[in-house]
Amino acid sequence: MNGKDDFICPKCGEKVNINKEKLDEIIINMNNIKETINGVIIMIDNMIKNSIINTIINTINIQLKNVNILLNNVNEDINKNNEKIKNLMKEDITFSNYAQRENVIRGTIY
């Protein structure tokens, strides 16, 4: 048994003859596995970040819709109040004209 070339498998406990080419191949495979795992970690991290960002964007969109609904309601109320004010002004002008005419007529009586 050659001490340099023998390796005891930690999993099964058997002696395995390993030469330099096999070690290089194992190292390359381990590096490929490491790169793959790192790529998966980066993908999962990006998915989580995108999920959080999408959640924030969806929440902002919902709030913007609510603000738009409120603004539409405020605009409707303003338009209704403007119409009421216009009507009141018309009535006031009509009343004012009437009152002035009556005062002129009554003024001669007083």
A tleap script that builds the chain and sets N, CA, C and O, in Angstrom:
source leaprc.protein.ff14SB
mol = sequence {
  NMET ASN GLY LYS ASP ASP PHE ILE CYS PRO
  LYS CYS GLY GLU LYS VAL ASN ILE ASN LYS
  GLU LYS LEU ASP GLU ILE ILE ILE ASN MET
  ASN ASN ILE LYS GLU THR ILE ASN GLY VAL
  ILE ILE MET ILE ASP ASN MET ILE LYS ASN
  SER ILE ILE ASN THR ILE ILE ASN THR ILE
  ASN ILE GLN LEU LYS ASN VAL ASN ILE LEU
  LEU ASN ASN VAL ASN GLU ASP ILE ASN LYS
  ASN ASN GLU LYS ILE LYS ASN LEU MET LYS
  GLU ASP ILE THR PHE SER ASN TYR ALA GLN
  ARG GLU ASN VAL ILE ARG GLY THR ILE CTYR
}
set mol.1.N position { 0.850 -1.158 0.000 }
set mol.1.CA position { 0.000 0.000 0.000 }
set mol.1.C position { 0.899 1.225 0.000 }
set mol.1.O position { 1.824 1.345 0.803 }
set mol.2.N position { 0.607 2.111 -0.905 }
set mol.2.CA position { 1.373 3.339 -1.033 }
set mol.2.C position { 0.660 4.416 -0.230 }
set mol.2.O position { -0.486 4.730 -0.548 }
set mol.3.N position { 1.268 4.990 0.781 }
set mol.3.CA position { 0.654 5.951 1.682 }
set mol.3.C position { 0.177 7.211 1.003 }
set mol.3.O position { -0.840 7.771 1.412 }
set mol.4.N position { 0.886 7.691 -0.041 }
set mol.4.CA position { 0.505 8.921 -0.707 }
set mol.4.C position { -0.728 8.733 -1.570 }
set mol.4.O position { -1.542 9.647 -1.705 }
set mol.5.N position { -0.866 7.571 -2.146 }
set mol.5.CA position { -1.936 7.347 -3.104 }
set mol.5.C position { -3.198 6.790 -2.461 }
set mol.5.O position { -4.248 6.736 -3.103 }
set mol.6.N position { -3.107 6.375 -1.200 }
set mol.6.CA position { -4.281 5.807 -0.548 }
set mol.6.C position { -5.028 6.891 0.229 }
set mol.6.O position { -4.438 7.776 0.849 }
set mol.7.N position { -6.314 6.778 0.166 }
set mol.7.CA position { -7.181 7.733 0.858 }
set mol.7.C position { -8.315 6.929 1.464 }
set mol.7.O position { -8.899 6.080 0.791 }
set mol.8.N position { -8.633 7.182 2.717 }
set mol.8.CA position { -9.750 6.485 3.351 }
set mol.8.C position { -10.960 7.386 3.243 }
set mol.8.O position { -10.963 8.514 3.736 }
set mol.9.N position { -11.971 6.878 2.600 }
set mol.9.CA position { -13.207 7.632 2.400 }
set mol.9.C position { -13.865 7.858 3.750 }
set mol.9.O position { -14.144 6.901 4.472 }
set mol.10.N position { -14.119 9.137 4.106 }
set mol.10.CA position { -14.738 9.395 5.405 }
set mol.10.C position { -16.174 8.884 5.480 }
set mol.10.O position { -16.690 8.634 6.569 }
set mol.11.N position { -16.813 8.730 4.337 }
set mol.11.CA position { -18.208 8.295 4.319 }
set mol.11.C position { -18.330 6.773 4.480 }
set mol.11.O position { -19.083 6.276 5.318 }
set mol.12.N position { -17.563 6.049 3.646 }
set mol.12.CA position { -17.714 4.596 3.674 }
set mol.12.C position { -16.580 3.888 4.415 }
set mol.12.O position { -16.719 2.716 4.765 }
set mol.13.N position { -15.454 4.578 4.664 }
set mol.13.CA position { -14.344 3.983 5.394 }
set mol.13.C position { -13.441 3.100 4.554 }
set mol.13.O position { -12.507 2.503 5.088 }
set mol.14.N position { -13.689 3.000 3.261 }
set mol.14.CA position { -12.853 2.173 2.393 }
set mol.14.C position { -11.644 2.949 1.909 }
set mol.14.O position { -11.653 4.175 1.795 }
set mol.15.N position { -10.579 2.162 1.623 }
set mol.15.CA position { -9.380 2.774 1.062 }
set mol.15.C position { -9.621 3.031 -0.412 }
set mol.15.O position { -10.118 2.177 -1.147 }
set mol.16.N position { -9.251 4.239 -0.822 }
set mol.16.CA position { -9.431 4.628 -2.211 }
set mol.16.C position { -8.071 5.083 -2.724 }
set mol.16.O position { -7.378 5.872 -2.080 }
set mol.17.N position { -7.707 4.576 -3.884 }
set mol.17.CA position { -6.452 4.985 -4.501 }
set mol.17.C position { -6.735 6.255 -5.314 }
set mol.17.O position { -7.532 6.243 -6.253 }
set mol.18.N position { -6.079 7.324 -4.942 }
set mol.18.CA position { -6.311 8.601 -5.621 }
set mol.18.C position { -4.986 9.061 -6.209 }
set mol.18.O position { -3.965 9.108 -5.522 }
set mol.19.N position { -5.022 9.390 -7.463 }
set mol.19.CA position { -3.818 9.951 -8.075 }
set mol.19.C position { -4.037 11.443 -8.313 }
set mol.19.O position { -5.120 11.968 -8.051 }
set mol.20.N position { -3.006 12.121 -8.809 }
set mol.20.CA position { -3.050 13.575 -8.995 }
set mol.20.C position { -4.163 13.992 -9.935 }
set mol.20.O position { -4.847 14.979 -9.662 }
set mol.21.N position { -4.376 13.265 -11.053 }
set mol.21.CA position { -5.427 13.623 -11.997 }
set mol.21.C position { -6.798 13.566 -11.345 }
set mol.21.O position { -7.643 14.429 -11.581 }
set mol.22.N position { -7.015 12.540 -10.520 }
set mol.22.CA position { -8.310 12.423 -9.836 }
set mol.22.C position { -8.499 13.574 -8.852 }
set mol.22.O position { -9.593 14.129 -8.750 }
set mol.23.N position { -7.439 13.934 -8.129 }
set mol.23.CA position { -7.541 15.047 -7.186 }
set mol.23.C position { -7.853 16.349 -7.928 }
set mol.23.O position { -8.702 17.129 -7.495 }
set mol.24.N position { -7.161 16.579 -9.047 }
set mol.24.CA position { -7.430 17.787 -9.830 }
set mol.24.C position { -8.874 17.802 -10.317 }
set mol.24.O position { -9.531 18.842 -10.298 }
set mol.25.N position { -9.364 16.640 -10.754 }
set mol.25.CA position { -10.746 16.537 -11.233 }
set mol.25.C position { -11.730 16.806 -10.096 }
set mol.25.O position { -12.737 17.490 -10.283 }
set mol.26.N position { -11.430 16.264 -8.921 }
set mol.26.CA position { -12.301 16.490 -7.761 }
set mol.26.C position { -12.309 17.973 -7.390 }
set mol.26.O position { -13.360 18.543 -7.097 }
set mol.27.N position { -11.133 18.586 -7.405 }
set mol.27.CA position { -11.042 20.014 -7.067 }
set mol.27.C position { -11.829 20.849 -8.072 }
set mol.27.O position { -12.547 21.771 -7.684 }
set mol.28.N position { -11.701 20.533 -9.355 }
set mol.28.CA position { -12.451 21.255 -10.392 }
set mol.28.C position { -13.948 21.076 -10.179 }
set mol.28.O position { -14.716 22.034 -10.259 }
set mol.29.N position { -14.355 19.833 -9.906 }
set mol.29.CA position { -15.786 19.570 -9.663 }
set mol.29.C position { -16.286 20.314 -8.430 }
set mol.29.O position { -17.390 20.858 -8.427 }
set mol.30.N position { -15.461 20.331 -7.378 }
set mol.30.CA position { -15.863 21.037 -6.158 }
set mol.30.C position { -15.986 22.536 -6.421 }
set mol.30.O position { -16.907 23.184 -5.924 }
set mol.31.N position { -15.052 23.088 -7.206 }
set mol.31.CA position { -15.130 24.514 -7.540 }
set mol.31.C position { -16.376 24.810 -8.386 }
set mol.31.O position { -17.034 25.834 -8.199 }
set mol.32.N position { -16.692 23.901 -9.317 }
set mol.32.CA position { -17.913 24.078 -10.120 }
set mol.32.C position { -19.157 24.039 -9.242 }
set mol.32.O position { -20.088 24.826 -9.419 }
set mol.33.N position { -19.154 23.109 -8.291 }
set mol.33.CA position { -20.301 23.014 -7.372 }
set mol.33.C position { -20.388 24.288 -6.529 }
set mol.33.O position { -21.475 24.819 -6.302 }
set mol.34.N position { -19.231 24.771 -6.069 }
set mol.34.CA position { -19.207 25.998 -5.264 }
set mol.34.C position { -19.738 27.179 -6.077 }
set mol.34.O position { -20.535 27.969 -5.570 }
set mol.35.N position { -19.304 27.307 -7.332 }
set mol.35.CA position { -19.791 28.392 -8.186 }
set mol.35.C position { -21.285 28.278 -8.428 }
set mol.35.O position { -22.004 29.277 -8.425 }
set mol.36.N position { -21.749 27.043 -8.639 }
set mol.36.CA position { -23.187 26.831 -8.851 }
set mol.36.C position { -23.978 27.236 -7.609 }
set mol.36.O position { -25.006 27.906 -7.708 }
set mol.37.N position { -23.489 26.821 -6.439 }
set mol.37.CA position { -24.175 27.170 -5.185 }
set mol.37.C position { -24.179 28.687 -4.989 }
set mol.37.O position { -25.198 29.257 -4.600 }
set mol.38.N position { -23.048 29.342 -5.256 }
set mol.38.CA position { -22.991 30.803 -5.136 }
set mol.38.C position { -23.961 31.472 -6.106 }
set mol.38.O position { -24.613 32.457 -5.761 }
set mol.39.N position { -24.053 30.929 -7.328 }
set mol.39.CA position { -25.012 31.466 -8.301 }
set mol.39.C position { -26.442 31.325 -7.820 }
set mol.39.O position { -27.257 32.233 -7.979 }
set mol.40.N position { -26.742 30.164 -7.225 }
set mol.40.CA position { -28.098 29.942 -6.692 }
set mol.40.C position { -28.372 30.901 -5.539 }
set mol.40.O position { -29.470 31.448 -5.434 }
set mol.41.N position { -27.385 31.107 -4.679 }
set mol.41.CA position { -27.545 32.036 -3.551 }
set mol.41.C position { -27.815 33.452 -4.072 }
set mol.41.O position { -28.685 34.152 -3.554 }
set mol.42.N position { -27.068 33.865 -5.091 }
set mol.42.CA position { -27.274 35.196 -5.668 }
set mol.42.C position { -28.671 35.302 -6.280 }
set mol.42.O position { -29.346 36.319 -6.123 }
set mol.43.N position { -29.102 34.243 -6.982 }
set mol.43.CA position { -30.447 34.254 -7.584 }
set mol.43.C position { -31.518 34.363 -6.515 }
set mol.43.O position { -32.460 35.143 -6.654 }
set mol.44.N position { -31.380 33.583 -5.444 }
set mol.44.CA position { -32.371 33.625 -4.354 }
set mol.44.C position { -32.359 35.007 -3.695 }
set mol.44.O position { -33.416 35.563 -3.395 }
set mol.45.N position { -31.178 35.549 -3.474 }
set mol.45.CA position { -31.065 36.882 -2.877 }
set mol.45.C position { -31.752 37.924 -3.752 }
set mol.45.O position { -32.480 38.779 -3.248 }
set mol.46.N position { -31.521 37.853 -5.066 }
set mol.46.CA position { -32.175 38.786 -5.992 }
set mol.46.C position { -33.684 38.601 -6.000 }
set mol.46.O position { -34.437 39.572 -6.072 }
set mol.47.N position { -34.125 37.337 -5.925 }
set mol.47.CA position { -35.571 37.076 -5.897 }
set mol.47.C position { -36.201 37.690 -4.648 }
set mol.47.O position { -37.283 38.273 -4.707 }
set mol.48.N position { -35.508 37.550 -3.519 }
set mol.48.CA position { -36.028 38.123 -2.264 }
set mol.48.C position { -36.066 39.646 -2.372 }
set mol.48.O position { -37.058 40.276 -2.004 }
set mol.49.N position { -34.968 40.237 -2.883 }
set mol.49.CA position { -34.936 41.698 -3.035 }
set mol.49.C position { -36.038 42.163 -3.975 }
set mol.49.O position { -36.737 43.136 -3.692 }
set mol.50.N position { -36.190 41.455 -5.106 }
set mol.50.CA position { -37.238 41.831 -6.063 }
set mol.50.C position { -38.617 41.665 -5.454 }
set mol.50.O position { -39.515 42.469 -5.704 }
set mol.51.N position { -38.783 40.622 -4.655 }
set mol.51.CA position { -40.072 40.401 -3.996 }
set mol.51.C position { -40.388 41.538 -3.039 }
set mol.51.O position { -41.512 42.039 -3.005 }
set mol.52.N position { -39.395 41.941 -2.263 }
set mol.52.CA position { -39.588 43.055 -1.325 }
set mol.52.C position { -39.870 44.337 -2.103 }
set mol.52.O position { -40.768 45.101 -1.749 }
set mol.53.N position { -39.098 44.569 -3.164 }
set mol.53.CA position { -39.301 45.771 -3.973 }
set mol.53.C position { -40.692 45.749 -4.601 }
set mol.53.O position { -41.385 46.766 -4.613 }
set mol.54.N position { -41.104 44.585 -5.124 }
set mol.54.CA position { -42.441 44.482 -5.721 }
set mol.54.C position { -43.527 44.721 -4.685 }
set mol.54.O position { -44.540 45.357 -4.978 }
set mol.55.N position { -43.322 44.216 -3.482 }
set mol.55.CA position { -44.298 44.442 -2.410 }
set mol.55.C position { -44.397 45.934 -2.095 }
set mol.55.O position { -45.493 46.469 -1.929 }
set mol.56.N position { -43.252 46.595 -2.015 }
set mol.56.CA position { -43.239 48.039 -1.742 }
set mol.56.C position { -43.924 48.792 -2.880 }
set mol.56.O position { -44.732 49.690 -2.642 }
set mol.57.N position { -43.592 48.416 -4.131 }
set mol.57.CA position { -44.200 49.083 -5.286 }
set mol.57.C position { -45.708 48.870 -5.294 }
set mol.57.O position { -46.463 49.807 -5.556 }
set mol.58.N position { -46.160 47.640 -5.009 }
set mol.58.CA position { -47.599 47.370 -4.972 }
set mol.58.C position { -48.283 48.179 -3.880 }
set mol.58.O position { -49.380 48.699 -4.082 }
set mol.59.N position { -47.638 48.284 -2.727 }
set mol.59.CA position { -48.206 49.077 -1.629 }
set mol.59.C position { -48.296 50.546 -2.026 }
set mol.59.O position { -49.304 51.200 -1.758 }
set mol.60.N position { -47.256 51.063 -2.659 }
set mol.60.CA position { -47.268 52.459 -3.113 }
set mol.60.C position { -48.364 52.660 -4.150 }
set mol.60.O position { -49.079 53.661 -4.105 }
set mol.61.N position { -48.505 51.719 -5.089 }
set mol.61.CA position { -49.556 51.835 -6.112 }
set mol.61.C position { -50.948 51.851 -5.474 }
set mol.61.O position { -51.812 52.626 -5.883 }
set mol.62.N position { -51.160 51.002 -4.483 }
set mol.62.CA position { -52.464 50.975 -3.791 }
set mol.62.C position { -52.705 52.323 -3.110 }
set mol.62.O position { -53.803 52.875 -3.188 }
set mol.63.N position { -51.673 52.851 -2.441 }
set mol.63.CA position { -51.828 54.138 -1.767 }
set mol.63.C position { -52.078 55.262 -2.768 }
set mol.63.O position { -52.870 56.166 -2.506 }
set mol.64.N position { -51.397 55.204 -3.924 }
set mol.64.CA position { -51.626 56.217 -4.955 }
set mol.64.C position { -53.059 56.146 -5.478 }
set mol.64.O position { -53.682 57.179 -5.724 }
set mol.65.N position { -53.581 54.936 -5.649 }
set mol.65.CA position { -54.975 54.791 -6.087 }
set mol.65.C position { -55.911 55.403 -5.042 }
set mol.65.O position { -56.871 56.092 -5.386 }
set mol.66.N position { -55.622 55.145 -3.765 }
set mol.66.CA position { -56.448 55.718 -2.696 }
set mol.66.C position { -56.378 57.245 -2.708 }
set mol.66.O position { -57.391 57.921 -2.527 }
set mol.67.N position { -55.178 57.783 -2.923 }
set mol.67.CA position { -55.028 59.242 -2.993 }
set mol.67.C position { -55.808 59.789 -4.183 }
set mol.67.O position { -56.463 60.825 -4.069 }
set mol.68.N position { -55.744 59.099 -5.332 }
set mol.68.CA position { -56.496 59.547 -6.506 }
set mol.68.C position { -57.998 59.527 -6.248 }
set mol.68.O position { -58.718 60.430 -6.677 }
set mol.69.N position { -58.469 58.502 -5.551 }
set mol.69.CA position { -59.895 58.440 -5.211 }
set mol.69.C position { -60.266 59.625 -4.328 }
set mol.69.O position { -61.290 60.273 -4.546 }
set mol.70.N position { -59.429 59.905 -3.330 }
set mol.70.CA position { -59.695 61.038 -2.444 }
set mol.70.C position { -59.675 62.357 -3.213 }
set mol.70.O position { -60.529 63.218 -3.000 }
set mol.71.N position { -58.700 62.512 -4.105 }
set mol.71.CA position { -58.622 63.742 -4.901 }
set mol.71.C position { -59.842 63.886 -5.805 }
set mol.71.O position { -60.368 64.987 -5.964 }
set mol.72.N position { -60.292 62.792 -6.392 }
set mol.72.CA position { -61.501 62.847 -7.222 }
set mol.72.C position { -62.708 63.261 -6.392 }
set mol.72.O position { -63.537 64.051 -6.843 }
set mol.73.N position { -62.807 62.727 -5.179 }
set mol.73.CA position { -63.913 63.105 -4.290 }
set mol.73.C position { -63.833 64.585 -3.921 }
set mol.73.O position { -64.845 65.287 -3.904 }
set mol.74.N position { -62.621 65.049 -3.625 }
set mol.74.CA position { -62.443 66.471 -3.286 }
set mol.74.C position { -62.821 67.333 -4.488 }
set mol.74.O position { -63.508 68.343 -4.338 }
set mol.75.N position { -62.373 66.932 -5.691 }
set mol.75.CA position { -62.712 67.696 -6.898 }
set mol.75.C position { -64.218 67.729 -7.126 }
set mol.75.O position { -64.772 68.766 -7.491 }
set mol.76.N position { -64.877 66.598 -6.911 }
set mol.76.CA position { -66.343 66.566 -7.062 }
set mol.76.C position { -66.999 67.515 -6.067 }
set mol.76.O position { -67.918 68.254 -6.418 }
set mol.77.N position { -66.519 67.492 -4.814 }
set mol.77.CA position { -67.077 68.391 -3.796 }
set mol.77.C position { -66.827 69.852 -4.164 }
set mol.77.O position { -67.704 70.699 -3.994 }
set mol.78.N position { -65.630 70.144 -4.667 }
set mol.78.CA position { -65.324 71.526 -5.075 }
set mol.78.C position { -66.250 71.951 -6.203 }
set mol.78.O position { -66.789 73.058 -6.184 }
set mol.79.N position { -66.437 71.077 -7.184 }
set mol.79.CA position { -67.323 71.411 -8.307 }
set mol.79.C position { -68.757 71.625 -7.839 }
set mol.79.O position { -69.431 72.548 -8.295 }
set mol.80.N position { -69.228 70.766 -6.922 }
set mol.80.CA position { -70.583 70.935 -6.384 }
set mol.80.C position { -70.692 72.267 -5.643 }
set mol.80.O position { -71.668 73.000 -5.801 }
set mol.81.N position { -69.669 72.570 -4.826 }
set mol.81.CA position { -69.696 73.826 -4.071 }
set mol.81.C position { -69.610 75.029 -5.007 }
set mol.81.O position { -70.248 76.053 -4.763 }
set mol.82.N position { -68.822 74.907 -6.077 }
set mol.82.CA position { -68.747 76.007 -7.052 }
set mol.82.C position { -70.108 76.256 -7.683 }
set mol.82.O position { -70.514 77.404 -7.860 }
set mol.83.N position { -70.807 75.190 -8.019 }
set mol.83.CA position { -72.151 75.340 -8.597 }
set mol.83.C position { -73.090 75.999 -7.589 }
set mol.83.O position { -73.871 76.882 -7.943 }
set mol.84.N position { -73.009 75.569 -6.345 }
set mol.84.CA position { -73.851 76.174 -5.307 }
set mol.84.C position { -73.531 77.663 -5.154 }
set mol.84.O position { -74.428 78.499 -5.048 }
set mol.85.N position { -72.233 77.972 -5.145 }
set mol.85.CA position { -71.821 79.377 -5.007 }
set mol.85.C position { -72.315 80.192 -6.194 }
set mol.85.O position { -72.816 81.302 -6.015 }
set mol.86.N position { -72.179 79.654 -7.406 }
set mol.86.CA position { -72.662 80.355 -8.600 }
set mol.86.C position { -74.158 80.605 -8.497 }
set mol.86.O position { -74.629 81.704 -8.791 }
set mol.87.N position { -74.905 79.591 -8.080 }
set mol.87.CA position { -76.358 79.741 -7.934 }
set mol.87.C position { -76.695 80.783 -6.873 }
set mol.87.O position { -77.584 81.614 -7.064 }
set mol.88.N position { -75.975 80.731 -5.749 }
set mol.88.CA position { -76.220 81.709 -4.689 }
set mol.88.C position { -75.882 83.126 -5.169 }
set mol.88.O position { -76.582 84.086 -4.847 }
set mol.89.N position { -74.797 83.237 -5.946 }
set mol.89.CA position { -74.430 84.562 -6.462 }
set mol.89.C position { -75.493 85.070 -7.423 }
set mol.89.O position { -75.834 86.253 -7.398 }
set mol.90.N position { -76.018 84.194 -8.266 }
set mol.90.CA position { -77.090 84.602 -9.182 }
set mol.90.C position { -78.300 85.067 -8.382 }
set mol.90.O position { -78.905 86.098 -8.678 }
set mol.91.N position { -78.644 84.269 -7.346 }
set mol.91.CA position { -79.794 84.645 -6.516 }
set mol.91.C position { -79.522 85.957 -5.796 }
set mol.91.O position { -80.411 86.800 -5.673 }
set mol.92.N position { -78.277 86.132 -5.314 }
set mol.92.CA position { -77.936 87.346 -4.593 }
set mol.92.C position { -78.010 88.561 -5.520 }
set mol.92.O position { -78.514 89.621 -5.148 }
set mol.93.N position { -77.492 88.376 -6.738 }
set mol.93.CA position { -77.560 89.491 -7.695 }
set mol.93.C position { -79.015 89.808 -8.013 }
set mol.93.O position { -79.401 90.975 -8.077 }
set mol.94.N position { -79.807 88.790 -8.206 }
set mol.94.CA position { -81.228 89.005 -8.487 }
set mol.94.C position { -81.896 89.683 -7.297 }
set mol.94.O position { -82.660 90.633 -7.470 }
set mol.95.N position { -81.609 89.197 -6.083 }
set mol.95.CA position { -82.177 89.786 -4.889 }
set mol.95.C position { -81.689 91.220 -4.726 }
set mol.95.O position { -82.452 92.125 -4.387 }
set mol.96.N position { -80.390 91.400 -4.979 }
set mol.96.CA position { -79.821 92.741 -4.837 }
set mol.96.C position { -80.479 93.711 -5.817 }
set mol.96.O position { -80.808 94.838 -5.448 }
set mol.97.N position { -80.669 93.281 -7.056 }
set mol.97.CA position { -81.353 94.128 -8.036 }
set mol.97.C position { -82.771 94.434 -7.585 }
set mol.97.O position { -83.240 95.568 -7.688 }
set mol.98.N position { -83.436 93.423 -7.091 }
set mol.98.CA position { -84.815 93.591 -6.615 }
set mol.98.C position { -84.844 94.566 -5.430 }
set mol.98.O position { -85.677 95.471 -5.369 }
set mol.99.N position { -83.907 94.356 -4.488 }
set mol.99.CA position { -83.874 95.206 -3.296 }
set mol.99.C position { -83.569 96.651 -3.675 }
set mol.99.O position { -84.173 97.576 -3.131 }
set mol.100.N position { -82.647 96.846 -4.592 }
set mol.100.CA position { -82.335 98.212 -5.016 }
set mol.100.C position { -83.551 98.863 -5.669 }
set mol.100.O position { -83.858 100.024 -5.400 }
set mol.101.N position { -84.232 98.124 -6.514 }
set mol.101.CA position { -85.397 98.691 -7.183 }
set mol.101.C position { -86.477 99.013 -6.159 }
set mol.101.O position { -87.111 100.066 -6.232 }
set mol.102.N position { -86.686 98.113 -5.208 }
set mol.102.CA position { -87.701 98.361 -4.182 }
set mol.102.C position { -87.326 99.563 -3.322 }
set mol.102.O position { -88.188 100.367 -2.967 }
set mol.103.N position { -86.041 99.690 -2.985 }
set mol.103.CA position { -85.608 100.826 -2.171 }
set mol.103.C position { -85.793 102.134 -2.920 }
set mol.103.O position { -86.163 103.151 -2.333 }
set mol.104.N position { -85.538 102.100 -4.201 }
set mol.104.CA position { -85.735 103.320 -4.983 }
set mol.104.C position { -87.214 103.689 -4.958 }
set mol.104.O position { -87.593 104.842 -4.748 }
set mol.105.N position { -88.025 102.674 -5.178 }
set mol.105.CA position { -89.466 102.952 -5.158 }
set mol.105.C position { -89.882 103.380 -3.756 }
set mol.105.O position { -90.598 104.369 -3.594 }
set mol.106.N position { -89.443 102.650 -2.754 }
set mol.106.CA position { -89.814 102.999 -1.382 }
set mol.106.C position { -89.152 104.284 -0.942 }
set mol.106.O position { -89.693 105.038 -0.133 }
set mol.107.N position { -87.944 104.527 -1.501 }
set mol.107.CA position { -87.223 105.750 -1.130 }
set mol.107.C position { -88.032 106.991 -1.424 }
set mol.107.O position { -87.963 107.974 -0.687 }
set mol.108.N position { -88.789 106.949 -2.484 }
set mol.108.CA position { -89.592 108.117 -2.803 }
set mol.108.C position { -90.756 108.208 -1.836 }
set mol.108.O position { -91.273 109.291 -1.562 }
set mol.109.N position { -91.161 107.055 -1.323 }
set mol.109.CA position { -92.272 107.073 -0.377 }
set mol.109.C position { -91.790 107.551 0.973 }
set mol.109.O position { -92.493 108.298 1.654 }
set mol.110.N position { -90.597 107.132 1.374 }
set mol.110.CA position { -90.090 107.534 2.678 }
set mol.110.C position { -89.922 109.005 2.654 }
set mol.110.O position { -89.500 109.594 3.649 }
savepdb mol mol.pdb
quit
